[in-house]
Amino acid sequence: MARYSIHKLREWKAKGQRFAMITAYDYPFARLVEQAGVPIVLVGDSLGSVVLGYDSTVPVTMDDIVYHTRAVVRGTEKAIVVADLPFGSYQASPDDAMRNAVRLLQEAGATAVKLEGGSHVAPLVHRMVESGIPVMGHLGLTPQSVNQFGGHKVQGKTPAAAAKLLNDARSLEEAGAFAVVLETIPAPLAKMVTERISIPTIGIGAGPDCDGQVQVLHDMLGIYDDRRVLRHAKVYANIGGTVRDAVREYVAEVEGREFPTTEHSFEMDESTLNELSGV
Ligand code: KIV
């Protein structure tokens, strides 16, 4: 079965057809999100915070992304799989960046790569696209720069910052990016960017007028029910609580000798048992 082409996104934008992207980092969840109808799966470097236990995306490595992308590719048949270029994998040199992007397509099986930044990464985006690597951009609150921003703050709020973001989006479009994520920016600015560029915008904390939306799976599933959920995340389930309750019940049944029962056990012939009586 062929995967969706990245060109579908422009088709959807032209038709005004909204689309959902979601993160996944392993085989079972990749299967589930595709079965739920998600056409684009992002192996985001949010992996660091929601799966690997780091407090930011900064420590995530190329090997981490390659490992998790391979599992997501195995778990999907039709979805476009976008893999994040992690912090440090494209900043040091364009040649390094190219090698790492190629690795995500060749070794991990991703359809496309995503990287953060505007005009300053546009020449790199252009080189990747010219070499056959589909690139998704990422503007606004770019988590790899969280130390630079000094926290999770709404971006593009001043006239200068909003104009810069608009120009960055245009630079990515001109460089050949096939879509751009807009993270944590005012909704009216996201609407303006969406109307002024021809490539689809995918919002997270960017209001309802982007062409598509993206959410971090573990936030929307309520896996961490004891951690602060950012305002842009909508919690659709309480999987954390469900898992904890199920495991608690298992622990109680083992301790109470209620599990396993004969239903979960295997029998042995009486005659075989008798033969063992003298051993
Ligand atoms: O890493 C990630 O999950 C992302 C999304 C928040 C867009 O980049």
Residues whose N, C-alpha, C, O or C-beta is under 5 A from the ligand:
A	BS01	KIV	T23 G44 D45 S46 V181 V214
